[in-house]
Amino acid sequence: MRFSTLKFCGIGALTAIVLGAAAPTFADDLIGETTVYETHHEDTLPDIAQRFDLGYVEIRTANPDIDPWLPGAGHWLHLPTRHILPLAPRRGIVINLPELRLYYFGPKGQVATFPLGIGREGKETPLGTTKVRAKRENPTWVPTASEHAENPDLPQAVGPGPDNPMGVRALYLAWQGYAIHGTNKPYSIGRRDSHGCIRLYPEDIQRLYDMVRVGTPVTVVNQPIKAGWSNDEFYVEVHPYQSDADTIETGGKPETEAAIDVDDLVVHMAGEATGRIDWDAVERAKRERTGAPVRVSLPNDGYFAPQ
């Protein structure tokens, strides 16, 4: 296990410990490293989330008993900075709605991931496949008819500047009226708060914008459970239902009691190595739904991960 200490300039002696291995490749189903962080008296969970490129709901899910606005000093937080890749084509942009997270698979095998803000109840971000049809720096925001119906005082358009809710970059999708864009409200990232569009932190949309070309495929999936291999160990990752996001914001824990069925996916992904699965660990992951990868494989006894 590798331990390293991260110090951030300009915010004092803030320390995070990263636990994990070297950066994975496409052959690995996991990306990122597990991180724990010691809180300081000036911290809030939204600030920590943005600093570590996490969304609000996912940091609340991983730390449900921590006060999000006054966590206090000296608490160790689990930061869900390791992720199983979604079960989808590993090309272009893949968005997993329950996870509130976007994955970008580049042409040279690189993988990047960013937290999202997505459509709220009744204005859900659609599922399916589309593509990036246009890119625009400093876009103009034109409220939709439904947004005007909700708020007749909205202007007809808002040009570039701090009042523009689209931020400084936009990737327009072939789905009419939908875009992946920045925001002037970073606290909305990791929440279901939009009219269906997909929001990123200002720093993340600029990174993604520079990587993505017009014509890049976009796949939007609904996968509250994921499973995969890393270094001959098998992991599952269970997220709350999308409908629990608003409850988690306020209470930290999902209200929905029904456990998500993981077993079929585990059997499918484990294949011939199903005999190595620790089903008690699978059951715990189903109940807890922390949104973090959980190792559920037993010691290797002649079974090997698929190549």
C-alpha positions in Angstrom: 0.0 0.0 0.0 1.3 3.4 -0.9 0.9 6.4 1.4 1.4 10.0 0.2 0.6 13.4 1.7 -1.0 16.2 -0.3 -0.6 19.8 0.8 -2.5 22.6 -0.9 -1.0 26.0 -1.3 -2.9 29.0 0.1 -5.2 27.1 2.4 -2.9 26.3 5.3 -1.7 23.0 6.5 -4.5 20.9 5.0 -3.5 17.3 4.8 -5.0 14.3 2.9 -3.7 10.8 2.8 -4.0 8.9 -0.4 -4.2 5.1 -0.1 -3.8 3.1 -3.3 -1.7 2.0 -6.2 -0.3 3.6 -9.4 -2.7 5.1 -11.9 -4.6 2.3 -13.7 -4.9 1.6 -17.4 -7.9 0.6 -19.6 -7.2 -3.0 -18.6 -8.2 -2.1 -15.0 -11.9 -1.6 -14.2 -11.1 0.9 -11.4 -9.6 4.4 -11.6 -8.4 6.8 -8.8 -7.2 6.2 -5.3 -8.9 6.1 -1.9 -8.4 9.3 0.0 -9.0 10.2 3.7 -8.9 13.8 4.9 -8.6 15.4 8.3 -11.0 18.4 8.7 -10.1 21.8 10.0 -12.3 24.3 11.8 -12.9 26.5 8.7 -14.0 23.5 6.5 -17.4 22.8 5.0 -18.3 19.7 3.1 -19.1 21.7 -0.1 -15.7 23.3 0.0 -13.9 20.0 0.6 -16.0 18.4 -2.2 -14.9 21.0 -4.8 -11.3 20.9 -3.6 -11.2 17.1 -4.3 -13.4 17.2 -7.4 -16.3 15.5 -5.7 -20.0 16.2 -5.8 -22.1 17.2 -2.7 -24.3 14.1 -2.6 -21.4 11.7 -2.9 -19.4 13.3 -0.1 -22.5 13.3 2.1 -23.2 9.6 1.2 -19.7 8.7 2.2 -19.8 10.7 5.5 -23.5 10.7 6.6 -22.8 11.5 10.2 -20.8 14.6 9.6 -22.4 18.0 9.8 -21.9 19.4 6.3 -21.6 23.1 7.4 -19.9 22.7 10.7 -17.9 19.5 10.6 -15.4 20.7 13.2 -11.7 20.1 13.3 -10.0 16.7 13.7 -12.6 14.5 11.9 -11.2 12.0 9.3 -13.5 11.9 6.2 -13.6 9.2 3.6 -13.4 10.9 0.2 -14.8 8.7 -2.6 -12.1 9.4 -5.1 -11.8 5.9 -6.5 -14.4 4.6 -9.0 -15.4 1.5 -10.9 -15.9 2.3 -14.5 -19.5 2.1 -15.8 -20.6 -0.8 -17.9 -20.7 1.1 -21.2 -18.6 1.6 -24.3 -15.3 3.0 -23.2 -15.2 5.8 -25.7 -16.1 9.4 -25.6 -18.3 10.6 -22.7 -20.2 8.3 -20.4 -22.5 9.8 -17.8 -23.9 7.6 -14.9 -26.9 9.5 -13.4 -27.2 7.8 -10.0 -23.5 8.4 -9.5 -23.8 12.0 -10.5 -20.5 11.6 -12.4 -19.1 11.8 -15.9 -16.3 9.7 -17.4 -14.3 10.7 -20.5 -12.5 8.0 -22.4 -9.9 9.6 -24.6 -8.5 8.3 -27.9 -5.1 7.3 -26.4 -6.6 5.3 -23.5 -6.7 8.1 -21.0 -9.6 8.3 -18.5 -10.9 11.4 -16.7 -13.8 11.7 -14.4 -15.8 14.7 -13.1 -18.8 15.2 -10.7 -22.0 16.5 -12.1 -25.1 18.4 -11.5 -28.1 16.9 -13.3 -31.8 17.3 -13.8 -34.1 17.4 -10.9 -37.3 15.4 -10.4 -39.7 16.1 -13.3 -36.8 17.5 -15.3 -34.6 14.4 -15.5 -31.6 14.3 -17.7 -32.5 11.7 -20.4 -30.9 8.3 -20.9 -29.5 7.0 -24.2 -26.9 7.9 -26.7 -26.1 11.2 -28.5 -23.0 13.2 -29.5 -21.4 16.6 -29.0 -22.8 18.7 -31.9 -21.1 22.0 -31.1 -18.6 23.7 -28.7 -18.8 27.3 -27.5 -16.7 29.5 -25.3 -18.5 32.1 -23.2 -22.0 30.9 -24.3 -25.2 32.9 -24.1 -27.9 31.4 -21.9 -31.4 31.4 -23.4 -34.0 30.2 -20.9 -36.3 27.5 -22.2 -40.1 27.9 -22.4 -40.5 25.7 -19.2 -38.0 27.9 -17.4 -40.0 31.0 -18.4 -43.2 29.3 -17.3 -41.7 28.7 -13.8 -40.2 32.2 -13.6 -41.8 34.8 -15.9 -39.2 37.4 -14.7 -36.3 35.6 -16.4 -34.7 37.6 -19.2 -34.9 36.4 -22.8 -31.1 35.8 -22.8 -28.0 36.3 -20.6 -24.7 36.9 -22.2 -21.2 36.0 -21.0 -20.4 37.1 -17.4 -20.8 36.2 -13.8 -24.6 36.1 -14.0 -24.6 33.4 -16.8 -25.6 30.0 -15.3 -23.9 28.2 -18.1 -20.4 29.4 -17.0 -17.6 29.9 -19.5 -17.8 26.8 -21.7 -20.6 24.6 -23.2 -20.7 21.4 -25.1 -24.1 21.3 -27.0 -25.5 17.8 -27.5 -27.5 16.5 -30.5 -30.4 16.2 -28.1 -32.3 19.5 -28.7 -32.0 21.8 -25.7 -29.4 19.8 -23.7 -25.8 20.7 -23.1 -22.8 19.9 -20.8 -21.7 23.2 -19.4 -20.2 25.1 -16.5 -22.0 26.9 -13.8 -21.9 30.1 -11.7 -23.2 28.1 -8.7 -20.5 25.5 -7.9 -22.5 24.3 -4.9 -25.0 22.8 -7.3 -22.5 20.2 -8.5 -23.3 16.7 -7.1 -27.0 17.6 -6.9 -30.2 17.1 -8.9 -30.9 20.8 -9.4 -31.0 21.6 -13.2 -33.7 21.5 -15.9 -32.0 18.5 -17.4 -28.7 20.0 -18.6 -25.4 18.6 -17.2 -23.3 21.0 -15.0 -19.6 20.8 -14.1 -17.4 22.8 -11.8 -15.9 25.8 -13.7 -12.5 24.3 -13.6 -13.7 20.9 -14.8 -15.7 22.1 -17.8 -12.6 24.0 -19.1 -10.6 20.7 -18.8 -13.3 18.7 -20.5 -13.9 21.3 -23.2 -10.2 21.2 -24.2 -10.3 17.3 -24.5 -13.5 16.9 -26.4 -14.1 17.3 -30.1 -17.3 17.9 -32.0 -18.8 14.5 -32.8 -17.6 12.9 -29.6 -20.2 10.2 -28.6 -22.1 10.7 -25.4 -23.7 7.8 -23.5 -26.0 8.4 -20.5 -26.8 5.4 -18.3 -28.6 4.6 -15.0 -26.3 2.2 -13.1 -26.7 2.4 -9.3 -24.5 -0.7 -9.1 -21.1 -1.3 -10.8 -18.6 -4.1 -10.5 -15.2 -4.9 -11.8 -11.6 -6.2 -11.4 -8.5 -4.4 -10.2 -5.1 -6.2 -9.6 -6.9 -9.6 -9.5 -9.4 -8.4 -6.8 -13.1 -8.0 -7.4 -15.0 -4.9 -6.3 -18.6 -3.7 -6.2 -19.8 -0.2 -5.9 -23.4 0.5 -4.8 -25.0 3.9 -5.0 -28.4 5.1 -3.7 -31.3 5.4 -6.0 -31.5 8.7 -7.9 -34.7 9.5 -6.0 -32.7 9.5 -2.8 -30.4 12.4 -3.8 -32.6 15.1 -2.3 -32.9 13.2 1.0 -29.2 12.6 1.2 -28.5 16.3 0.8 -30.3 17.0 4.1 -30.0 13.8 6.1 -26.9 12.1 4.7 -28.6 8.8 4.3 -31.1 7.4 1.7 -34.7 6.8 2.8 -35.4 4.0 0.4 -35.0 0.8 2.4 -35.1 -1.7 -0.5 -31.5 -3.0 -1.2 -30.4 -2.8 -4.8 -30.0 -6.2 -6.4 -26.3 -6.7 -7.1 -26.1 -10.5 -7.4 -26.7 -10.9 -11.1 -24.2 -8.3 -12.1 -21.6 -9.8 -9.7 -22.1 -13.3 -11.3 -21.9 -11.8 -14.8 -18.7 -9.7 -14.2 -16.9 -12.3 -12.0 -17.4 -15.0 -14.6 -15.4 -18.2 -13.9 -14.1 -16.6 -10.7 -17.5 -16.5 -9.1 -16.2 -19.0 -6.5 -14.0 -16.3 -5.1 -16.8 -14.0 -4.2 -17.4 -13.2 -0.5 -21.2 -13.0 -0.6 -21.4 -11.6 3.0 -19.3 -8.6 1.8 -21.6 -8.2 -1.2 -24.6 -8.1 1.2 -23.0 -5.4 3.3 -22.3 -3.3 0.2 -25.9 -3.6 -0.9 -27.2 -2.5 2.5 -24.7 0.4 3.1 -24.7 1.9 -0.4 -21.8 4.2 0.3 -21.0 4.8 -3.4 -17.4 3.7 -2.9 -15.8 0.5 -4.3 -15.8 -2.4 -1.9 -13.5 -5.4 -2.3 -15.7 -8.6 -2.2 -13.2 -11.2 -3.4 -11.7 -14.0 -1.3 -8.0 -14.9 -1.5 -7.1 -16.4 -4.8 -7.3 -20.1 -4.9 -6.7 -20.9 -8.5 -9.2 -18.4 -10.0 -7.9 -15.5 -11.9 -9.4 -12.3 -13.1 -10.4 -12.2 -16.8 -7.9 -10.7 -19.1 
